[in-house]
């Protein structure tokens, strides 16, 4: 298909060595590509090129004091003259230019002030409007003493570079999803493993073009066709047509926005038949919810429980509130609720938009949104809301927001919510499952022929949706079906499912090709021929693959996958995301999957899990990026505490404090609560006639009690304060009178702070129960 539109300001240009061919260097020679460069180096060394590769040739240069690798490269890749089409193509206002070349042809055309970055430079928080990235190094930025490190000369794979310096590779992959088009010029599929950068997802393929010579090699066409459109017109012809191709039309209405999905009844302007029994069962058990199906079904009550009271609560709060937080525990229906809410809110006159991602045209999208006075923007991803909601709130002052979040996360992120979300902020709890909703769901399940013992009792007695779904999973037919699907899979696909389940369970939304990076293969190609998995368990769309249901993910981790596969998956994700810990989503993902409580939850039905967990933590400790992470040593400490090895628990906790002290702004509240717990246990188990660690305990109680006033850390604090009475009961006889007085002072202070909480906060946190226990402990100390 010929190129019909062109918008460089909304597109990427990706250059390979073939694009620079024909340019002239300051040595008055043509710029060489990969193999010609090897020939040039070999000739300079007086070696047979068949005996060397680029890395060996570069290393040989460094070993010879009389030869300068840097000087040779500088003369080879500093450009003195370029071809007309090279100038014309680079002169276009590309949003991003990525290249694996070393030469300075971009600088020659764009000028010395055009911003360029190299693979080993940090990504600025605020990027320039346009820039170039040298993924294998730039001769302009390399230095004589470090050229071999700053220029990737060898045949080192893309994976190796990306693992050490992932930021710009991740940026490219994110850009490829969000920008309108990507044009590859002069790029060979053998050139540093292009498949590592690419995915075969339908949406990216439609927006990717390989500009080649008029007679491209058949092998290139065959391989590249999985990733984009082959346009065999040559660079000169592209430069010519670029002068006359029209730009695409900008979105003119709400339904054409790039960064949002317009949610409304009648999404496809047609009504389809009621859901089939299989659709209903797959929705409840496998999470195969379809927004299009929901918005075009005759009545939503034949597909999902309407949750009318909670939807009405949100709409009522929005009258006087700008942001509503909708929170629930894992598997209680947050994602489905966003569609239910959009349906109800539309009836009240709202225009409902579901956030997708920050597209290149976000500024134009916001301009269109700002024209409406009744916009409701829904985020089904907390991290995306944190990153983007302030910009939307300023650009569209009349917009209101709904953000879904896990209950546990909103409890410990309350300070962030209060600071970043447009006020006033209110919360709606989605964990309760009301009688009317239960009756509705029971009717839907009966109609679908769900065969579960005591179905009515299960549904009508359930406090949460997850209780019902879990019961359905344990039904023999459904459990057997899931087992059969996984059992027949080859190992590669099975591991893709494991990785998908782990990511989905955490609730962290990530860039679409993160799964591809972990799997170290093109997941889209792997899934070809396995459509039953795609349809039943995975949601494959728009360059993103994920497991449909977080609750299904938990079930499969606990009941289907092997201990080894789970821990291997956790290891791969934890190490990969620890290397990207500057990114908040990756930081949260790694933190969640290194938690002892998380791993314990996954392996609760697995035999000999303690031995496997011990080996897992040892393996993680050997990885540099993880070893530097304070929260890893905290979790290792918690595991040791649970294993009964309190000395090692304290040693690893000390390591956690040590790592944290080297990180600016690191907050130790999680460490402090665990420290108090370990100090208490250490003394409870002690056989000494005196309490040697009392001063540590008293100091820790004071620190933890101060955390009660902070809603983000309150729950950690109250939980560990509840462990103090056991210490008092076990060791009060070993305390001197002065020590008892000091301890009573701190316990009374903690009790007073617990009592200062509001009635709602006391009920929510269970603080009054802890306060009563502290009273008993104080009475024991003063008797």
C-alpha positions, -999 to +999 in steps of 0.1 A: +000+000+000+015+034-010+020+061+017-010+084+014-005+109+043+026+121+061+029+141+094+066+142+104+058+162+135+037+133+148+061+105+135+093+087+142+122+083+118+145+053+125+178+053+106+200+023+099+235+023+083+220+020+048+206+056+051+241+071+056+255+052+026+267+077+000+276+104+025+313+114+025+335+115+056+362+140+065+387+113+053+371+117+019+357+082+019+322+068+018+306+060+052+309+023+058+281+000+072+287-030+096+308-054+074+326-027+055+336-012+089+351-045+099+370-046+066+384-011+073+394-020+109+410-052+098+430-035+070+443-009+094+454-037+118+469-058+090+446-087+099+424-111+080+388-099+084+376-135+085+396-140+118+379-110+135+346-096+144+339-059+152+345-065+190+377-084+184+390-057+160+381-029+185+398-048+213+429-053+192+431-016+185+429-009+222+457-033+229+481-016+204+494+017+218+505+029+184+470+028+169+441+050+179+406+035+176+390+068+184+409+087+156+400+061+130+363+062+140+363+100+142+376+102+106+353+075+094+320+089+109+324+126+109+305+138+078+318+164+054+293+160+026+258+146+023+234+137-005+204+158-014+178+133-004+195+128+030+193+165+037+157+167+025+145+138+046+163+149+078+151+185+073+115+173+078+103+182+113+104+147+127+092+144+163+118+118+171+148+105+152+163+071+164+194+057+148+219+029+153+245+048+133+275+065+148+279+093+122+269+129+128+247+133+097+218+144+119+239+172+134+251+183+100+215+188+088+198+199+120+225+221+134+247+220+165+218+230+188+195+202+179+193+180+210+207+145+208+210+117+234+230+085+235+220+051+248+239+056+281+225+090+290+196+094+314+163+104+300+153+139+311+121+142+330+109+168+305+118+160+269+124+185+241+097+188+215+120+171+190+153+152+194+175+124+182+186+093+201+218+074+191+210+039+203+246+026+197+265+058+204+275+090+187+309+100+173+301+136+184+298+125+220+324+098+222+358+106+238+392+091+230+397+075+264+362+058+264+353+053+228+350+015+231+324+019+258+305+048+243+302+032+208+287-002+205+311-017+180+306-054+186+279-078+178+265-076+213+228-082+211+201-056+216+190-075+247+224-069+263+223-032+256+187-028+266+192-046+299+221-023+309+206+009+295+168+004+290+155+039+292+158+050+255+148+016+242+117+018+263+111+053+251+113+042+215+088+014+221+064+037+239+067+062+211+060+036+185+027+029+202+016+065+207+029+083+176+011+082+144+037+064+123+073+051+123+095+051+092+125+028+090+152+038+065+183+018+057+176-007+084+185-043+081+168-070+102+203-083+110+212-049+124+215-055+161+184-076+164+156-054+152+131-080+163+141-070+199+126-035+192+096-046+173+063-064+179+039-079+155+008-064+171-017-053+145-019-017+155+019-010+153+022-029+120-004-006+105+017+024+115+051+011+106+068+016+072+101+002+059+114+024+031+136+003+009+152+003-025+129-007-054+141-043-054+144-054-017+157-088-009+130-115-007+143-126+027+140-091+041+104-087+028+094-120+043+108-112+077+099-075+079+063-080+068+055-092+103+064-058+116+052-033+090+045-022+055+073-026+029+075+005+007+101-002-021+104+033-035+139+043-024+150+073-004+150+098-033+114+090-041+104+093-005+121+127-003+102+138-034+067+126-023+072+141+012+069+175-003+034+169-015+018+143+008-011+158+028-012+156+066-039+135+083-070+153+095-070+163+131-097+148+153-128+170+152-150+154+178-150+134+211-153+100+193-120+105+174-096+112+203-063+093+204-058+094+242-093+084+253-120+060+245-155+074+243-178+053+264-215+055+258-246+032+253-250+022+217-212+022+212-216+005+177-250+021+170-266-014+170-282-037+195-270-073+196-286-104+210-284-112+247-252-128+259-249-165+254-244-189+284-208-194+274-202-156+273-216-152+308-196-181+323-164-169+306-170-134+318-174-145+355-146-170+355-121-159+328-128-122+329-137-119+292-156-087+295-164-068+263-172-031+266-188-032+231-209-061+242-219-043+274-229-010+257-248-027+229-267-053+249-305-048+252-302-046+290-270-046+310-288-067+337-286-098+314-248-095+313-235-080+346-249-071+380-257-034+377-243-022+410-268+006+408-264+020+444-226+024+440-229+039+406-255+064+419-232+072+449-204+082+425-227+103+404-241+120+435-206+128+448-196+142+415-221+170+419-199+187+445-166+168+441-141+169+413-124+135+419-140+103+431-117+073+441-134+040+435-116+013+454-119-024+458-099-055+466-085-078+439-113-094+418-142-072+430-150-057+396-134-023+393-129-025+355-165-036+348-177-009+371-161+018+350-185+007+321-215+005+344-207+040+357-202+054+322-236+041+312-253+056+343-234+089+340-243+093+303-280+092+314-272+121+337-257+142+308-220+134+312-197+127+283-176+098+295-141+092+284-119+063+294-081+071+295-060+050+271-026+066+270-008+099+265-009+101+227+011+125+206-020+146+200-029+149+237-028+187+235-053+187+207-074+161+225-075+183+256-086+213+235-116+193+222-124+181+257-122+216+272-151+227+249-175+204+268-190+214+302-199+179+313-169+157+308-162+127+330-127+112+326-123+077+340-089+062+348-088+025+353-051+027+361-039+046+392-004+052+380-016+066+347-039+089+367-010+101+389+011+109+358-016+127+338-045+139+358-029+173+367-024+182+331-059+172+322-074+192+352-056+224+341-064+219+304-100+210+309-112+230+340-147+217+339-137+180+337-144+157+366-125+125+373-131+089+385-100+068+394-101+031+403-075+017+426-069-014+448-082-008+484-048-016+499-030+008+476-053+038+483-048+032+520-010+037+517-011+063+489-035+087+506-009+115+509-002+112+471-039+112+463-045+143+484-016+161+468-020+151+431-057+146+425-079+177+418-099+185+450-123+178+465-116+141+466-142+115+478-141+077+480-165+050+471-160+014+484-168-013+458-161-042+481-196-046+494-220-067+472-255-056+479-286-079+480-301-065+448-268-071+429-266-106+443-301-114+431-293-100+397-261-120+394-279-152+405-305-147+378-277-142+352-258-173+363-289-195+364-298-184+329-263-193+318-266-228+333-239-224+359-236-258+377-222-252+412-234-270+443-255-247+465-253-219+439-280-198+455-265-201+489-230-192+475-243-161+457-268-149+483-243-153+512-214-137+495-200-105+509-179-098+478-179-108+441-146-126+445-162-151+469-186-162+441-159-163+414-136-183+436-163-209+442-169-211+404-132-217+398-133-246+422-161-262+402-147-294+387-155-286+350-141-251+350-110-262+369-104-291+346-108-268+316-081-244+328-058-273+336-063-288+302-055-255+284-023-250+303-012-286+303-011-288+265+010-256+261+046-257+250+069-243+277+074-209+260+037-202+259+032-215+294+058-191+307+042-162+288+010-171+308+029-171+340+044-137+333+010-123+323-006-137+355+020-121+377+018-087+361-020-087+361-022-098+397-002-067+408-026-044+391+003-024+376-002-011+341+029-012+319+040-005+284+028-030+259+061-046+250+073-052+285+059-087+283+078-092+251+110-081+267+106-106+295+097-134+272+127-126+249+106-133+218+078-119+198+048-129+219+024-121+190+041-146+168+043-171+196+005-169+201-003-176+164-020-209+163-030-207+199-061-186+195-080-206+222-056-192+248-059-157+234-097-158+234-102-175+268-074-163+290-055-135+274-067-101+261-046-095+229-051-060+216-034-028+203+002-040+209-007-051+244-012-085+258-025-091+293-044-117+313-081-108+314-088-112+351-067-105+381-087-131+401-081-157+374-044-148+375-044-155+413-062-188+408-038-200+382-008-190+403-021-208+433-035-239+417-022-244+381+014-232+376+044-249+392+065-234+420+095-231+397+076-213+369+062-188+394+095-180+411+113-179+378+087-154+366+090-133+397+127-133+394+126-122+357+101-094+364+118-082+397+152-080+381+140-064+349+119-038+367+146-031+393+168-019+365+140+005+356+132+016+392+133+053+382+099+046+366+072+045+393+052+017+377+083-006+375+093+004+410+059-007+423+059-039+402+093-050+415+083-041+450+051-061+449+067-092+435+096-093+459+073-091+489+073-121+511+035-118+517+029-118+479+051-149+473+035-167+503+001-160+488+010-174+454+025-206+470+000-212+497-011-245+482+024-255+469+044-281+488+080-274+501+076-237+493+098-225+521+129-242+506+121-228+472+115-193+487+149-194+505+166-202+472+147-175+454+158-148+479+194-160+477+191-158+439+177-123+440+204-111+464+230-120+437+215-095+412+232-061+415+201-039+409+180-059+434+209-061+460+209-022+460+172-020+468+164-014+505+129-030+502+144-062+490+164-066+522+133-057+541+114-085+525+143-109+530+143-099+566+105-106+569+111-140+553+138-148+579+115-136+607+087-159+594+112-188+592+122-182+628+157-170+622+155-137+641+192-129+641+193-130+603+161-111+602+178-083+622+210-085+601+190-081+568+170-053+583+202-035+591+212-040+555+179-025+544+186+006+565+221+008+550+208+007+514+182+033+522+207+057+537+223+060+503+191+070+485+181+107+488+146+111+502+141+074+510+114+070+536+119+043+562+084+039+576+081+003+563+115-005+578+106+012+611+075-009+617+094-041+608+122-031+631+099-028+661+084-062+653+119-078+651+131-061+683+100-074+701+104-109+689+141-110+696+135-101+733+105-125+736+127-153+725+156-142+747+166-162+778+186-133+793+175-121+828+176-085+815+160-069+784+191-059+766+173-044+736+147-023+756+162+011+744+158+000+708+122-011+715+113+022+732+128+043+705+110+022+678+077+025+697+081+063+696+089+063+659+060+040+650+035+059+672+043+091+653+032+073+621-004+070+634-013+105+623-001+098+587-029+079+569-005+065+544+015+046+571-012+043+598-021+007+590+015-005+592+019+013+625-013+000+642-006-035+631+028-037+647+017-018+678-006-047+684+025-069+689+037-050+720+013-066+746+028-101+738+063-087+746+050-071+779+034-104+790+065-124+782+092-101+796+077-077+821+093-096+850+127-089+835+122-051+835+134-028+862+110-002+877+126+026+857+123+006+825+087-001+832+080+036+837+097+045+804+077+018+786+044+028+802+050+064+791+055+053+755+025+030+756+002+057+770+014+081+744+007+056+716-027+049+731-035+086+732-026+089+695-049+060+687-077+076+706-073+109+687-085+092+654-120+100+642-147+075+648-146+064+611-108+060+612-110+040+644-136+017+628-117+013+596-083+006+612-094-014+642-074+009+664-098+006+694-090-031+697-053-024+698-059+004+723-076-019+747-047-044+745-023-016+753-044-008+783-041-044+795-003-042+790+000-010+809-020-025+838+004-054+839+034-031+840+022-009+869+006-035+891 
